[in-house]
Amino acid sequence: MSTESTALTNPLATAKSLAQPKEAVETRPVGTQGIADAKPVENSDRRRTRRFACEGAVEISKIPSTGANKGKVQNLSLGGCYVEMERPFAIRTYVELTLEIRGQSFRVTGTVRKSHKTGVGVEFDKIGSSARRLLQDLIQELERSGNKAV
């Protein structure tokens, strides 16, 4: 008996098959062709794009601003970055970042998604078109130069 005919005759079988977890697959956000390959991901890692180890400086401040904090960029992707800093912000804090990496400087806004004793993981929310182009070029440069994907 086919699955379709089983579903028609046995609603419990249909409910069980729908309840089984499906394999998670990464998707590519618009404008990331060639940078992130679709592949299975684990539930604990919801990133849509590959991130690369890199070093850079960052000024990060809450919005509304309570003053800028300095930090170090530890890794970078088209969707966000990890910032090492002395006084990490809480999860869901809305922030503005000015990043300087490999001589390129750009500003983005984002939301803190992970907060650890040593820093924060920030998901980018708003990126202007020129900042997006700089970020895409920077990611491609990191990929070409052999920086480790983390």
C-alpha positions in Angstrom: 0.0 0.0 0.0 1.4 3.4 -0.9 2.0 6.2 1.7 -0.8 8.2 0.1 -3.3 5.4 0.4 -2.1 4.7 3.9 -2.7 8.4 4.8 -6.2 8.2 3.5 -7.1 5.1 5.4 -5.0 5.7 8.6 -5.0 9.3 9.9 -2.8 8.2 12.8 0.0 7.1 10.3 -0.3 10.6 8.7 0.0 12.4 12.1 3.1 10.3 13.0 4.9 11.0 9.7 4.2 14.7 10.0 5.6 14.7 13.6 8.9 13.2 12.6 11.6 15.9 12.5 13.0 16.8 9.0 16.7 17.4 8.3 17.5 21.1 8.6 19.0 22.6 5.5 20.8 25.9 5.2 19.3 28.5 2.9 21.1 31.3 1.1 19.9 34.9 1.9 19.7 37.1 -1.2 23.1 38.2 -2.5 25.1 35.3 -1.1 25.4 33.1 -4.2 28.7 31.3 -4.2 29.5 32.0 -0.6 27.4 29.6 1.4 26.7 26.1 0.2 23.5 24.4 1.2 24.1 21.6 3.6 22.6 19.9 6.7 23.0 21.9 9.9 22.5 20.9 13.5 19.7 22.6 15.4 22.1 24.3 17.8 23.6 26.3 14.9 21.1 28.4 13.0 23.5 30.4 10.8 22.5 30.8 7.2 26.0 31.8 6.0 29.5 30.6 6.6 31.6 32.6 9.1 35.3 33.1 8.8 37.9 33.7 11.5 39.3 37.2 11.2 40.7 40.0 13.3 39.5 43.5 13.5 38.4 46.4 15.7 34.8 47.3 16.5 33.0 50.0 18.4 29.7 48.7 19.6 27.0 50.6 21.4 23.4 50.0 22.5 20.6 51.7 20.7 19.6 54.2 22.1 23.3 54.9 22.8 24.8 54.7 26.3 28.3 55.3 24.9 30.5 53.2 22.7 32.4 50.1 23.9 35.5 48.9 22.1 35.9 45.2 21.1 37.7 42.8 18.8 36.0 41.0 15.9 36.7 37.3 16.2 34.7 36.0 13.2 32.6 37.4 10.5 29.8 36.3 8.1 27.3 38.0 5.8 24.8 37.6 8.6 26.7 38.7 11.7 29.9 38.5 13.7 31.3 37.6 17.1 32.7 40.5 19.2 35.1 39.9 22.1 34.4 42.6 24.7 34.9 43.3 28.4 31.2 44.0 29.3 29.0 41.9 27.0 25.5 43.1 26.3 22.4 41.0 27.1 20.7 38.8 24.5 18.1 40.8 22.4 20.0 44.1 22.9 19.8 46.2 19.7 23.2 47.5 18.8 25.1 49.6 16.3 28.6 48.5 15.3 31.4 50.2 13.4 33.7 47.5 12.2 37.2 48.0 10.9 38.7 44.9 9.2 41.6 44.7 6.8 41.5 48.4 6.2 37.8 48.5 5.5 35.4 50.3 7.7 31.6 50.1 7.7 28.6 50.5 10.0 25.7 48.1 10.7 23.0 47.6 13.2 22.2 44.3 14.7 20.7 42.3 17.6 22.7 40.4 20.2 21.8 36.7 19.7 24.4 35.1 22.0 26.0 36.6 25.1 29.0 35.0 26.8 31.4 36.1 29.5 33.9 37.2 26.9 31.7 38.6 24.2 28.6 38.6 22.0 27.3 37.1 18.8 25.5 39.8 16.8 23.1 39.1 13.9 23.1 42.0 11.4 19.7 43.7 10.9 20.3 46.7 8.7 23.1 47.2 6.3 23.3 49.9 3.7 24.0 49.0 0.1 27.6 50.2 0.2 28.3 48.5 3.5 26.8 45.3 2.1 29.1 45.4 -0.9 32.1 46.0 1.4 31.0 43.1 3.6 30.6 40.8 0.6 34.0 41.7 -0.8 35.6 41.2 2.6 34.0 37.7 3.0 35.2 36.7 -0.5 38.7 38.0 0.4 38.7 36.0 3.6 37.6 32.9 1.8 40.2 33.3 -1.0 43.0 34.0 1.5 42.4 30.7 3.3 40.9 32.1 6.5 39.4 29.1 8.3 35.6 28.8 8.2 34.5 28.4 11.8 
